[in-house]
Amino acid sequence: MMGEVTTLTAADGFTLDAYMSQPADEPKGSLVVIQEIFGVNSHIRDVVDGYASDGYFVIAPAIFDRAERGVELGYDQEGVQKGLQLARGELDQEKILLDVQSAINHAAQFGKVGVVGYCFGGLMTWVCAARAENVACCAGYYGGGIINAIDLVPRVPTMLHFGNLDKGIPLSDVEQVGARHPDVEIHIYDADHGFNCDHRASYDEAAAKLARQRSLAFFALNL
């Protein structure tokens, strides 16, 4: 399964790159993958290709393009610092939403659209659940900062995955989100932040596999 890079145009006219991959047969729906703070790197491309092999049209917009084009960071301390600088300092969440919406609009030609995001993308998936248009469901992995956006109300079926060893997202925060939003399906794993990413030291194969099974069942139900 090999993807390709395409170009998207956001509502304000900004053009950005996106990595997309198509299934061998007719898509049974489509997914927008929102990157971690490390850019649309080899791991995110693997994720895109993986969901395409499950039968979906999949696209990952390069949401760092507004700050710096072609960002692909490693999972070392230098990569973390640069990614945080880009995500927190140089990007506007409203503009990111425009860029993600352009990917959703593109994906919509292949059927209902689900959004799935990781890390920083997990937070943006939460935002999409409340604010994006033409979305059928959202699944976020270890989205840091959702507690600060707890007042947002998802308008579509939403699933969230967290690790109980994640020092950046206390379980008390997860519990608050669950109490405020009882309709949101929340799963907690015996794992650390980034447990889905096999390029990271915190990768947890069992947690990643179970979360993926749950996400795929969720997409099958809603797409």
Sine and cosine of phi, psi and omega as CSV:
sin_phi,cos_phi,sin_psi,cos_psi,sin_omega,cos_omega
0.00,0.00,0.92,-0.39,-0.03,-1.00
-0.86,-0.50,0.74,-0.67,0.02,-1.00
-0.99,-0.11,-0.08,-1.00,0.02,-1.00
-0.54,-0.84,0.34,-0.94,0.02,-1.00
-1.00,-0.04,0.71,-0.70,0.06,-1.00
-0.79,-0.62,0.05,-1.00,0.01,-1.00
-0.87,-0.49,0.68,-0.73,0.05,-1.00
-0.90,-0.43,0.44,-0.90,0.09,-1.00
-0.85,-0.52,0.86,-0.51,0.00,-1.00
-0.98,0.22,0.19,-0.98,-0.08,-1.00
-0.88,0.48,-0.43,0.90,0.01,-1.00
-1.00,-0.02,0.14,0.99,0.07,-1.00
1.00,-0.07,-0.13,0.99,0.01,-1.00
-0.94,0.34,0.69,-0.73,0.05,-1.00
-0.96,-0.26,0.65,-0.76,-0.01,-1.00
-0.66,-0.75,0.39,-0.92,0.06,-1.00
-0.99,0.15,0.34,-0.94,0.11,-0.99
-0.47,-0.88,0.58,-0.82,0.07,-1.00
-0.98,-0.18,0.80,-0.60,-0.03,-1.00
-0.75,-0.66,0.42,-0.91,-0.01,-1.00
-0.57,-0.82,0.62,-0.78,-0.06,-1.00
-0.89,-0.46,0.56,-0.83,0.02,-1.00
-0.96,0.28,0.24,-0.97,-0.01,-1.00
-0.92,0.39,-0.56,0.83,-0.02,-1.00
-0.94,-0.33,-0.09,-1.00,0.04,-1.00
-0.83,0.56,0.78,-0.63,-0.01,-1.00
-0.88,0.48,0.63,-0.78,0.06,-1.00
-1.00,-0.06,0.24,0.97,-0.03,-1.00
0.52,-0.85,-0.11,-0.99,-0.03,-1.00
-0.64,-0.77,0.40,-0.92,-0.01,-1.00
-0.74,-0.67,0.65,-0.76,0.18,-0.98
-0.96,-0.27,0.84,-0.55,0.01,-1.00
-0.99,-0.16,0.81,-0.58,0.04,-1.00
-0.97,-0.24,0.83,-0.56,-0.12,-0.99
-0.88,0.47,0.27,-0.96,0.21,-0.98
-0.98,0.21,-0.18,-0.98,0.04,-1.00
-0.97,0.23,0.09,1.00,-0.09,-1.00
-0.98,-0.19,0.15,0.99,0.03,-1.00
1.00,0.08,-0.03,-1.00,0.09,-1.00
-0.99,0.11,0.98,0.22,-0.08,-1.00
-1.00,-0.07,-0.18,-0.98,-0.09,-1.00
-0.89,0.46,-0.56,0.83,0.02,-1.00
-0.91,0.42,-0.72,0.69,-0.02,-1.00
-0.91,0.42,-0.60,0.80,0.07,-1.00
-0.90,0.44,-0.61,0.79,0.08,-1.00
-0.88,0.47,-0.66,0.75,0.01,-1.00
-0.88,0.47,-0.72,0.70,0.01,-1.00
-0.86,0.51,-0.76,0.65,-0.01,-1.00
-0.90,0.44,-0.57,0.82,0.00,-1.00
-0.90,0.44,-0.72,0.70,0.03,-1.00
-0.93,0.36,-0.52,0.86,0.07,-1.00
-0.91,0.43,-0.60,0.80,0.03,-1.00
-0.93,0.38,-0.31,0.95,0.08,-1.00
-1.00,0.04,0.04,1.00,0.13,-0.99
0.96,-0.29,0.13,0.99,-0.03,-1.00
-0.96,-0.28,0.50,-0.87,0.28,-0.96
-0.98,0.22,0.76,-0.65,-0.11,-0.99
-0.74,-0.68,0.66,-0.75,0.00,-1.00
-0.61,-0.80,0.67,-0.75,0.02,-1.00
-0.85,-0.52,0.96,-0.27,0.02,-1.00
-0.94,0.33,0.61,-0.79,0.02,-1.00
-1.00,0.10,0.99,0.11,-0.15,-0.99
-0.96,0.29,-0.10,0.99,0.11,-0.99
-1.00,0.06,-0.10,0.99,-0.09,-1.00
-0.85,0.53,-0.50,0.87,0.00,-1.00
-0.91,0.41,-0.48,0.88,0.01,-1.00
-1.00,-0.08,-0.67,0.74,-0.03,-1.00
-0.32,-0.95,0.78,-0.63,-0.06,-1.00
-0.99,0.13,0.50,-0.87,0.10,-0.99
0.94,0.33,0.47,0.88,-0.03,-1.00
-0.95,0.31,0.84,-0.54,0.12,-0.99
-0.64,-0.77,0.97,-0.25,-0.09,-1.00
-0.96,-0.27,0.43,-0.90,0.08,-1.00
-1.00,0.05,0.10,-1.00,-0.07,-1.00
-1.00,-0.10,0.39,0.92,0.06,-1.00
-1.00,0.02,0.02,-1.00,-0.06,-1.00
-0.88,0.48,-0.61,0.79,0.01,-1.00
-0.88,0.47,-0.68,0.73,0.02,-1.00
-0.90,0.43,-0.65,0.76,0.01,-1.00
-0.88,0.48,-0.73,0.68,-0.03,-1.00
-0.88,0.47,-0.70,0.71,-0.01,-1.00
-0.91,0.41,-0.67,0.74,-0.01,-1.00
-0.90,0.44,-0.67,0.74,0.03,-1.00
-0.91,0.42,-0.63,0.78,0.03,-1.00
-0.87,0.49,-0.69,0.73,0.00,-1.00
-0.93,0.37,-0.73,0.68,-0.11,-0.99
-0.94,0.35,-0.63,0.78,-0.12,-0.99
-0.99,-0.11,-0.51,0.86,-0.14,-0.99
-0.98,-0.20,-0.60,0.80,-0.22,-0.98
-0.94,-0.33,0.00,1.00,-0.05,-1.00
-0.85,-0.53,0.58,-0.82,0.00,-1.00
-0.97,-0.23,0.80,-0.60,-0.08,-1.00
-0.86,0.51,-0.56,0.83,0.02,-1.00
-0.90,0.44,-0.63,0.78,0.01,-1.00
-0.94,0.33,-0.62,0.78,0.05,-1.00
-0.86,0.50,-0.67,0.74,0.01,-1.00
-0.88,0.48,-0.63,0.78,0.07,-1.00
-0.87,0.49,-0.68,0.73,-0.03,-1.00
-0.93,0.38,-0.67,0.75,0.04,-1.00
-0.91,0.42,-0.64,0.77,0.02,-1.00
-0.88,0.48,-0.58,0.81,0.02,-1.00
-0.90,0.44,-0.57,0.82,0.05,-1.00
-0.95,0.32,-0.64,0.77,0.04,-1.00
-0.87,0.49,-0.71,0.70,-0.01,-1.00
-0.88,0.47,-0.64,0.77,0.02,-1.00
-0.91,0.41,-0.68,0.73,-0.06,-1.00
-0.93,0.36,-0.42,0.91,-0.10,-0.99
-0.89,0.47,-0.36,0.93,0.02,-1.00
-0.93,0.36,-0.23,0.97,-0.02,-1.00
-0.96,-0.28,0.28,0.96,0.03,-1.00
0.90,-0.43,-0.13,-0.99,0.00,-1.00
-0.83,0.56,0.53,-0.85,-0.10,-0.99
-0.92,-0.40,0.79,-0.62,0.18,-0.98
-0.95,-0.31,0.44,-0.90,0.06,-1.00
-0.89,-0.46,0.72,-0.70,0.07,-1.00
-0.71,-0.71,0.77,-0.64,-0.06,-1.00
-0.65,-0.76,0.37,-0.93,-0.12,-0.99
-0.79,-0.61,0.71,-0.70,0.09,-1.00
0.88,0.47,-0.85,-0.53,0.09,-1.00
-0.81,0.58,-0.61,0.79,0.06,-1.00
-0.92,0.40,-0.43,0.90,0.08,-1.00
-0.92,0.39,-0.65,0.76,0.09,-1.00
-0.90,0.44,-0.72,0.69,-0.02,-1.00
-0.91,0.40,-0.48,0.88,0.08,-1.00
-0.91,0.41,-0.64,0.77,0.07,-1.00
-0.87,0.49,-0.69,0.72,0.04,-1.00
-0.88,0.47,-0.68,0.73,0.01,-1.00
-0.88,0.47,-0.62,0.78,-0.02,-1.00
-0.86,0.51,-0.52,0.85,-0.03,-1.00
-1.00,-0.07,-0.49,0.87,-0.24,-0.97
-0.82,-0.57,-0.34,0.94,-0.04,-1.00
-0.97,0.25,0.42,-0.91,0.04,-1.00
-0.98,-0.18,0.44,-0.90,0.11,-0.99
0.89,0.46,0.55,0.84,0.04,-1.00
-0.94,-0.35,0.68,-0.73,-0.03,-1.00
-0.99,-0.12,-0.48,0.88,0.00,-1.00
-0.24,-0.97,0.31,-0.95,-0.03,-1.00
-0.64,-0.77,0.67,-0.74,0.05,-1.00
-0.76,-0.65,0.89,-0.46,-0.05,-1.00
-0.92,-0.40,0.67,-0.74,0.05,-1.00
-0.96,-0.28,0.80,-0.61,0.09,-1.00
0.55,0.84,0.85,0.53,0.03,-1.00
-0.98,0.18,0.96,-0.28,0.06,-1.00
-0.94,0.34,0.67,-0.74,0.05,-1.00
1.00,-0.07,-0.04,1.00,0.04,-1.00
-0.87,0.49,-0.55,0.84,0.02,-1.00
-0.84,0.54,-0.56,0.83,0.00,-1.00
-0.98,0.21,-0.21,0.98,0.02,-1.00
-0.89,-0.46,0.49,0.87,-0.11,-0.99
-0.91,0.41,-0.37,0.93,-0.01,-1.00
-0.97,0.25,-0.27,0.96,0.08,-1.00
-0.91,0.41,0.63,-0.78,-0.02,-1.00
-0.90,-0.43,0.92,-0.39,0.01,-1.00
-0.85,0.53,0.69,-0.72,0.02,-1.00
-0.98,-0.18,-0.06,1.00,-0.03,-1.00
-0.72,-0.70,0.30,-0.95,0.08,-1.00
-0.80,0.60,0.75,-0.66,-0.11,-0.99
-0.72,-0.69,0.70,-0.72,0.03,-1.00
-0.82,-0.57,0.67,-0.74,0.02,-1.00
-0.79,-0.61,0.66,-0.75,0.02,-1.00
-0.89,-0.45,0.74,-0.68,0.02,-1.00
-0.69,-0.72,0.40,-0.92,0.11,-0.99
-0.96,-0.28,0.68,-0.73,-0.05,-1.00
-0.97,0.23,-0.13,0.99,0.04,-1.00
-0.99,-0.17,0.08,1.00,-0.06,-1.00
-0.97,0.25,0.95,-0.30,-0.05,-1.00
-0.94,0.34,-0.37,0.93,-0.02,-1.00
-0.99,0.13,-0.29,0.96,0.00,-1.00
-0.76,-0.65,1.00,0.00,-0.03,-1.00
-0.88,0.48,0.56,-0.83,0.02,-1.00
-0.87,0.49,-0.46,0.89,0.05,-1.00
-0.89,0.46,-0.58,0.82,0.07,-1.00
-0.91,0.41,-0.71,0.71,0.00,-1.00
-0.87,0.50,-0.67,0.74,0.00,-1.00
-0.91,0.43,-0.61,0.79,0.05,-1.00
-0.89,0.46,-0.69,0.72,0.02,-1.00
-0.88,0.48,-0.69,0.72,0.01,-1.00
-0.90,0.44,-0.63,0.78,0.00,-1.00
-0.93,0.37,-0.62,0.79,-0.01,-1.00
-0.96,0.29,-0.55,0.83,-0.10,-0.99
-0.81,-0.59,0.96,0.27,-0.07,-1.00
-0.89,0.45,-0.33,0.94,0.02,-1.00
-0.98,0.20,-0.27,0.96,-0.01,-1.00
-0.98,0.20,0.76,-0.65,0.00,-1.00
-1.00,0.09,0.93,-0.38,-0.07,-1.00
-0.92,-0.39,0.76,-0.66,0.04,-1.00
-0.86,-0.51,0.69,-0.72,0.01,-1.00
-0.87,-0.50,0.73,-0.68,-0.08,-1.00
-0.89,-0.45,0.43,-0.90,0.07,-1.00
-0.99,0.14,0.96,0.28,-0.15,-0.99
-0.37,-0.93,0.16,-0.99,-0.04,-1.00
-0.98,-0.19,0.07,-1.00,0.09,-1.00
-0.85,0.52,0.64,-0.77,0.03,-1.00
0.98,0.18,0.31,0.95,-0.10,-0.99
-0.89,0.46,-0.33,0.94,-0.01,-1.00
-0.99,0.17,-0.28,0.96,-0.18,-0.98
-1.00,-0.09,0.93,-0.37,-0.04,-1.00
-0.98,0.20,0.11,0.99,0.12,-0.99
-0.99,-0.12,-0.01,1.00,-0.08,-1.00
-0.91,-0.41,0.43,-0.90,0.04,-1.00
-0.90,0.43,-0.44,0.90,-0.04,-1.00
-1.00,0.10,0.07,1.00,0.02,-1.00
-0.83,0.55,0.72,-0.70,0.06,-1.00
-0.78,-0.63,0.95,-0.30,-0.14,-0.99
-0.87,0.50,-0.69,0.72,-0.04,-1.00
-0.91,0.42,-0.71,0.71,0.00,-1.00
-0.91,0.41,-0.67,0.74,0.00,-1.00
-0.88,0.47,-0.67,0.75,-0.03,-1.00
-0.91,0.41,-0.72,0.70,-0.02,-1.00
-0.91,0.40,-0.67,0.74,0.01,-1.00
-0.90,0.44,-0.62,0.79,0.02,-1.00
-0.91,0.40,-0.68,0.73,0.04,-1.00
-0.86,0.52,-0.71,0.70,0.00,-1.00
-0.90,0.43,-0.67,0.75,0.00,-1.00
-0.91,0.42,-0.69,0.73,-0.01,-1.00
-0.90,0.43,-0.63,0.78,0.06,-1.00
-0.90,0.43,-0.62,0.78,0.03,-1.00
-0.90,0.44,-0.70,0.71,0.04,-1.00
-0.91,0.41,-0.66,0.75,0.00,-1.00
-0.87,0.49,-0.61,0.79,-0.02,-1.00
-0.95,0.31,-0.62,0.78,-0.16,-0.99
-0.98,-0.22,-0.24,0.97,0.02,-1.00
-0.95,-0.33,0.00,0.00,0.00,0.00
